[in-house]
Amino acid sequence: MSASAATATLLEPSSTLGSSAAERLAASRRLVVKVGSALLIEAAAGSVDRAWIAGLCADIGRLAAEGRKVLVVSSGAVALGRRRLGLPLRGALDLQTKQAAASAGQSLLMRAWEEALEPHGSPAAQVLLTRDDTEVRRRWLNGRATLERLWELGATPVVNENDAVATGEIRYGDNDRLAARVAQMVRADLLVLLSDVDGLYTADPRLDAGARHIGEVEAVTPEIEALAGAANAGAAVGSGGMATKLIAARIAQAAGCATLIAA
């Protein structure tokens, strides 16, 4: 994560404008790191990229050794469940099939995090949430207490949306916004959205070679939102895109939490 700060987009609350991405990362004591499926899953094989997750967990271990608190919001259960159930690795799924894939893939996802975090002395702790858990006050307080206690016990919370039961009115549908709500819940200093694109550009860099990287954004205005393209269809996995990351950044900014979009 430290290396990626050099080519990231930082979205700061107005009270802390002027910090560089590297400075903001170094100063943050509580971090929520969201990992997208496009980074975590090898799309062609439908399996976890073991080398990539090992590198990230080494970074998390270093941050924990410095006394900092890190929480992971991880996508990938549906993608892993597709392979386990013999479903096509690409293409849309109906709701029931997607829920079945999430159920079959969640244990594989947690196994990958457990194995990658174990060498760094931090047990992985699964936390599955729906939108109600981050918006209904009583459930929000219960969720926050659990996450805080896991940190006190030296665990790394690994959060995912509870896709197996979440439908329409109680689901986020993407983990960017879930991560922002969790950042609010634990009063994080920094929300790190790891993606297959290293931040916001003036145009989609996959399609426009002249697209320019934007290093810092003061506010998520309609003009900024208009720069967001669609999800990376070429990655075959993932449901978000830059648009959902900007929505997440706006949620985090309202709570005084900075957002770093990086690869």
C-alpha positions in Angstrom: 0.0 0.0 0.0 2.9 2.4 0.7 4.1 2.1 -2.9 0.7 2.6 -4.5 0.3 6.0 -2.8 2.6 7.5 -5.4 0.1 7.0 -8.2 -3.2 7.3 -6.3 -6.1 9.7 -6.0 -6.6 11.3 -2.6 -10.0 12.7 -1.6 -9.6 14.7 1.6 -12.1 16.2 4.0 -11.8 20.0 3.9 -10.2 20.2 7.3 -7.1 18.3 6.1 -6.6 19.5 2.5 -3.0 19.8 1.4 -1.7 16.5 2.5 -0.1 14.2 0.0 -1.4 10.6 -0.4 1.8 9.3 1.2 1.5 11.7 4.1 -2.1 10.8 4.7 -1.3 7.1 4.6 1.6 7.6 7.1 -0.5 9.7 9.5 -3.6 7.4 9.6 -4.1 5.2 12.7 -7.3 3.5 11.7 -7.6 2.2 8.1 -10.3 0.5 6.2 -8.9 -1.3 3.1 -11.4 -2.4 0.4 -10.1 -5.1 -2.0 -12.0 -5.5 -5.3 -12.5 -8.8 -7.1 -10.5 -7.6 -10.1 -7.4 -7.5 -7.9 -8.0 -10.5 -5.7 -9.2 -13.0 -8.2 -7.4 -14.4 -11.2 -10.3 -14.1 -13.7 -9.2 -16.8 -16.1 -8.9 -19.4 -13.4 -11.5 -18.2 -11.0 -9.1 -18.6 -8.1 -7.4 -16.3 -5.6 -4.2 -14.6 -6.6 -2.0 -15.9 -3.8 1.0 -13.8 -4.5 -1.0 -10.6 -4.5 -2.9 -11.3 -1.3 0.4 -12.3 0.4 1.9 -9.0 -0.5 -1.0 -7.0 0.8 -1.1 -8.9 4.1 2.6 -8.3 4.5 1.7 -4.5 4.3 -1.1 -5.0 6.8 1.3 -6.8 9.1 3.7 -3.9 9.0 0.9 -1.4 9.8 -0.3 -3.6 12.7 3.3 -3.8 14.1 3.3 0.0 14.2 0.2 0.0 16.4 -2.3 0.9 13.7 -5.7 -0.7 13.2 -6.6 -2.2 9.8 -9.9 -3.6 8.7 -10.4 -5.3 5.3 -13.5 -5.2 3.2 -13.1 -8.0 0.7 -15.0 -8.9 -2.4 -14.5 -12.2 -4.2 -17.0 -14.7 -2.7 -19.3 -14.8 -5.8 -16.3 -15.1 -8.2 -14.8 -18.0 -6.2 -18.2 -19.7 -5.8 -18.8 -19.7 -9.6 -15.8 -22.0 -10.0 -16.7 -24.2 -7.0 -20.3 -24.7 -8.3 -19.2 -25.2 -11.9 -20.9 -22.0 -13.1 -19.6 -19.9 -16.0 -16.8 -17.6 -14.8 -18.2 -14.7 -16.8 -21.7 -13.3 -17.3 -24.6 -12.2 -15.2 -26.3 -14.5 -12.7 -29.9 -14.4 -11.4 -30.3 -13.4 -7.8 -30.7 -16.9 -6.4 -27.7 -18.3 -8.3 -25.6 -15.3 -7.2 -26.5 -15.9 -3.6 -25.7 -19.6 -4.0 -22.3 -18.7 -5.5 -21.6 -16.3 -2.6 -22.5 -19.0 -0.1 -20.1 -21.5 -1.8 -17.3 -19.0 -2.3 -17.3 -17.3 1.1 -15.4 -20.1 2.9 -12.8 -20.1 0.1 -12.4 -16.4 0.4 -11.9 -16.5 4.2 -9.4 -19.4 3.9 -7.3 -17.3 1.6 -7.3 -14.4 4.1 -6.6 -16.7 7.0 -3.6 -18.2 5.2 -2.2 -14.9 4.1 -2.6 -13.1 7.5 -1.4 -16.1 9.6 2.4 -15.5 9.1 1.9 -11.9 10.5 0.4 -13.1 13.7 -3.1 -11.7 13.1 -6.1 -14.1 12.9 -8.7 -13.2 10.3 -12.2 -12.7 11.7 -15.1 -12.9 9.3 -17.9 -10.3 9.6 -20.8 -10.4 7.2 -23.0 -7.3 7.0 -26.1 -6.1 5.2 -27.2 -2.5 4.7 -29.4 -2.6 7.8 -26.3 -3.4 9.9 -24.8 -0.1 8.9 -28.0 2.0 8.9 -30.2 0.7 11.8 -28.9 2.4 15.0 -29.0 -0.6 17.3 -27.4 -2.9 14.8 -24.8 -0.3 13.9 -23.8 0.0 17.6 -23.6 -3.8 17.9 -21.5 -4.0 14.7 -19.1 -1.3 15.9 -18.6 -2.9 19.3 -17.8 -6.2 17.7 -15.2 -4.7 15.3 -13.6 -2.7 18.1 -13.3 -5.8 20.2 -11.7 -7.8 17.4 -9.1 -5.1 17.1 -8.5 -5.2 20.8 -7.9 -8.9 20.6 -5.4 -8.5 17.8 -7.5 -9.9 14.9 -8.0 -8.4 11.5 -11.7 -8.1 10.7 -12.5 -9.2 7.1 -15.9 -7.7 6.1 -18.1 -8.7 3.2 -21.7 -8.1 2.3 -23.9 -11.0 3.4 -24.9 -11.8 -0.2 -26.3 -15.1 0.7 -29.3 -13.4 2.4 -29.2 -9.8 1.3 -31.9 -8.9 -1.3 -33.0 -5.7 -3.0 -34.0 -3.4 -0.1 -31.3 -4.5 2.3 -28.2 -4.8 0.1 -25.5 -2.5 -1.2 -24.6 -4.5 -4.2 -21.0 -3.2 -4.2 -18.4 -3.2 -1.5 -17.2 0.4 -2.1 -20.2 1.9 -0.4 -20.2 -0.8 2.3 -16.5 0.0 3.0 -17.4 3.7 3.4 -20.2 2.9 5.9 -17.8 0.6 7.8 -15.2 3.4 7.9 -17.9 5.6 9.4 -18.7 2.9 11.9 -15.2 2.5 13.2 -14.2 6.2 12.9 -11.4 5.4 10.4 -8.9 8.1 9.4 -8.5 6.7 5.9 -10.5 4.5 3.5 -8.3 2.8 0.9 -10.1 1.6 -2.2 -7.8 -0.8 -4.0 -8.8 -1.2 -7.6 -7.4 -2.3 -11.0 -7.1 1.5 -11.9 -4.7 3.6 -9.8 -7.1 6.5 -9.2 -9.3 8.9 -11.0 -8.5 10.1 -14.5 -9.9 12.7 -16.8 -11.1 9.8 -19.0 -11.0 6.0 -18.9 -7.3 5.2 -19.3 -8.2 1.8 -20.7 -9.8 3.5 -23.7 -8.0 6.9 -23.9 -4.2 7.0 -24.0 -4.4 10.8 -23.4 -6.2 10.4 -20.1 -4.5 12.4 -17.3 -4.3 11.2 -13.7 -5.9 13.4 -11.0 -3.9 13.2 -7.8 -6.2 15.1 -5.4 -9.9 15.9 -5.3 -11.2 18.4 -2.9 -14.9 17.6 -3.3 -17.0 15.1 -5.2 -18.8 17.5 -7.5 -21.1 16.7 -10.5 -18.1 17.5 -12.7 -15.9 15.0 -10.9 -18.7 12.4 -11.0 -19.0 12.9 -14.7 -15.4 11.6 -15.1 -16.3 8.2 -13.7 -16.6 5.5 -16.3 -18.1 2.0 -16.2 -16.8 -1.0 -14.4 -13.9 -2.8 -16.0 -15.8 -5.4 -18.1 -12.5 -6.9 -19.2 -11.8 -8.0 -15.7 -14.7 -10.4 -15.8 -15.3 -10.0 -12.0 -16.4 -7.1 -9.8 -19.6 -5.1 -9.7 -18.3 -1.6 -8.9 -16.3 0.9 -10.9 -15.1 4.5 -10.4 -18.6 5.8 -10.0 -19.2 3.7 -6.8 -15.8 4.7 -5.5 -16.6 8.4 -5.8 -19.9 7.7 -4.0 -18.0 5.9 -1.2 -15.5 8.8 -1.0 -18.4 11.3 -0.6 -19.8 9.2 2.3 -16.4 9.0 3.9 -15.7 12.7 3.5 -19.0 13.5 5.3 -17.6 11.6 8.3 -14.2 13.3 8.2 -12.5 10.3 6.7 -10.1 10.7 3.7 -10.2 8.3 0.8 -7.4 6.9 -1.2 -8.1 5.2 -4.6 -5.1 3.2 -5.6 -4.1 0.0 -7.5 
